[in-house]
Amino acid sequence: MRPAAKILKAGAAVCLLSAAVFLASGGAALPCPPQAWDIRMTITVQGEYALEGRDGASGRYGMRFVWTGGLEPDDEDYILIQRGTKLEEWRVEESAVGPDGIRLLTTRDYGVKPELGVAYILRKDGGLHLNFLIRGFEVPRSRPSEAFYLYLPASAENTDRPEGLNYALFLQKGSNAIVLDDPAASRKTQEKSFHWTWFRRSGVLGRDPALFQMNRHEADVTVVVTPRADSGPRTGQARG
């Protein structure tokens, strides 16, 4: 058994023993540290993309994901429990210039939606690092022959490389490291917010006149970790 696991289990045993002693003597039970936590993560994204050049196309979009789960100790690590993912908001507008004029697409006729995947949480460097990725799709939807991949937010811990691109290399501002405090160190609910801007613009090889692919978004992530009510402090009435 690893040392951290011994400490965790020994601490729980001491807490239970203390509670029994205090209750038997007419006192109030000592508060026991929680052994499980609820997690709620909200990811809000605002972005735009464009195929820049003659007869170009551009789009703007917004989304909000809410992910819920749980956290339970596993020796010196934690187990991340996934409960649900909901795309609470998704809106997009795209316009493209063609021989017949301007073509407009809205959310109703866009055809695809982003997908959020949460992989794991890792204890590292004194914190808990959350791993997630929002998977994109090909844009512009109205120009499939010249479409390119729409990159959407990913956390620093994520090592997936859609289309072979290292997402972290194109961060403009802020950090996508989603790092939480170890919940076992405090009885309080913790709430943390993260923000970053991502931008990439690249030329399409072999095109004359020049054609560029532009991809930009801003991400806001809020994570709330709450001790489970059924694992909170045990209390007792002191007898006079």
N, C-alpha and C positions, 0 to 999 in steps of 0.2 A: 504494500500500500504506500502511495506517495505521501510525503510529509504534509502537503497542503490538505489532502483529504483527511488525514488524522486530526489536524487542527480543526477543520470544519465540523467533523463528527463529534470530536471531544467537546467543542464549544456548545453544540446542541445538547449533549448529555449534561453538561454542567448547568445549562439554563433550566432544563427540566428538573434537575435535582434541586436547584435553588428555589424554583417555584414550589415544589413539594414541601420543602423545609419552611418557607415563609408562610404558606397557607396553613400548615399544621400548627404553626406558632401564633396564628392569628394575624399575621402581617399581610402586606400586599405582595403579590408575586412579582419577581423581577421581569422586566420586558425581555422577551426572547427576540433575537434577530430574525427577520423574515427569511424564509427558505425558498420563496418563489416571487416573481415579479411579473407584472403586465407591461407590455411595450406597445406604444402607438407611434407610428412614424407617418408623417405627412410630407409628401414631396410635391412642390408646386413648381411648374416649369413654364416659362414664356420664351418663345423662340421664333426664328425666321430662317428661311433658306431661299436661295435664288440660283437660277441658271443665268449667268450674266453674259450678255452678248446680243448679237442681232436676233430678233425673234425670241427673246428670253422668256423666263417664267419665274414667279416668285410666290412665296407663301408665308403666312404667319399662323402660329398655333399657340394654344395654351392648354395645360392639363393639370389635374391634381389627383394624385394617388393617396389613398389611406391604407396603410398596412397595419394589421394588429397581430400580436403574438405574445409569447411568454418566455420567461427566462428561468431556468432551474440550474442549481449547482451540480457539477459533475466532476468530482475530485477537485483539482485546482482550476478547472475550466468551467464553462457553462454550456448548457444545452439550449439552443434556440428553437422554440416551438412556433410553428406558423399556424395562424388561425384563419386569416382572411385577407384578401387584397381586393380593393374596390377602386375603380377608376371613377371618381366622383364628378370630375369635370373633363370634358374633351371638346375643344372647338378648333376649327381650322378653316382658313380661306386661302384659295390659290387662284392666281390669274396667269394666263399664258397668252403670248402674242403669236398668232398664226396667220396663214394666208387668208382665212375667212374672218379675221378680226380677233377680238379678245375673248378667250374662253374663261369662264369663272367656275370654280368648284367651291362648294361649302361642305360643312361637316356631314350633311345628309347624303351627299353623293361622292364623298371622298373614298369610301370603301375599306379602309384599314384603320386600326387603332394601335397605340403603343401598348407594350406589355411590360409589367414590372416583375422582376425575379429577385427574391432575397435569398442569398445562399447560406450564410452562416455568420456567427459572431465569434471573434477571436480575441483571447486575452493576450495582450502584447504591450510591453513598455509601460506597464502600470495602468493601462486602460483597456476598454473593450472596443474593438474595431468592427464595425458593421459592414457587411459586404452586400451590395446590391447593384443591379444593372437594369436600366430601362431599354428594352430592345426597340429599335426603330424599323424603318422600311425604306423602300425606294421612292425618291421624289425627283422632280415634280411628277405628280400622278397623271397630269395631262400630256406629258412628254415621255412616255415609257422608253423610247429608243435612245434618249439621252439622260436617263435617270441615274441618280447616284444615291448612296446610302445616307439616310438621315441619322446622324449620331445624336443620341439622347443621353441624359446624365448617368454616370456610373460613380460608385465610391472608389476611393483610392485603393482599397483592399481588393477590388475586383481585378482579375487578370485576364478576363475575356478580351479578345481582340477582333471585334466584328470588322470584316473587310481588311484585317491585318493591321489596323491602326491602334497605336497606343494613345488612349483617350487623354491621359494625364499630360501629355506633351503639349496640348493645345489649350490648357487652362490660361486664361488671361488675368483673372483676378480672383482672390479668395482661395480656399482649399476645399477639396472634396474628401478629406479624411474625416469620416464620421466616427468620432472617438467619444465614448461614454465613460463616466467614472464607474469604478467597480461598485455595484449597488450594495454589496455586503459591507462596505465601509461606512454606510450611513443608513439611518432608518427613514430618511426623508425622500419624497418624490423628487426626481431630478428631471429637469427639462433643458434641452440644449438645442440651439439653432445654428445652422450652417448655410453659407451662401457662397456661390461662385459663378463666374462668367466664363463661357467657353466659346472659342471662335476658330474657324478654319476656312481658308480660301485657297483654292488650288486651280491651276490651269488644266484644261483638257488637252492632252497631247495630240498633235497632228491636226489641229483645227485652225483653219484660216477662213474668215477672220477669227480672232481669239475668242475662246469661250471659257468661262470660269464657273466653278462650283463654290457657292458660299453657304456656310452652315454656322449658325450662332444661336446660343441659348443662355438664359440665366436660370439658375436652380436655387430654390430655398427648401431646406430640409429641417424639420423640427421633430425631435424624438423625445417622448415622455416615458420615463420608467417609473412605475408605481408599485410599491410593495403590495403583495396580495393580501386582501382582507383576512383570509383564512390562515395566514401565516404571520400575522402581526403580533403585537405585544399581548401577553396574557395579564389580565388585571384581576385583582381581588379586593374585597372590602376589608379594611382593618377593623378588628373588633375592639371595642372600648373596654 
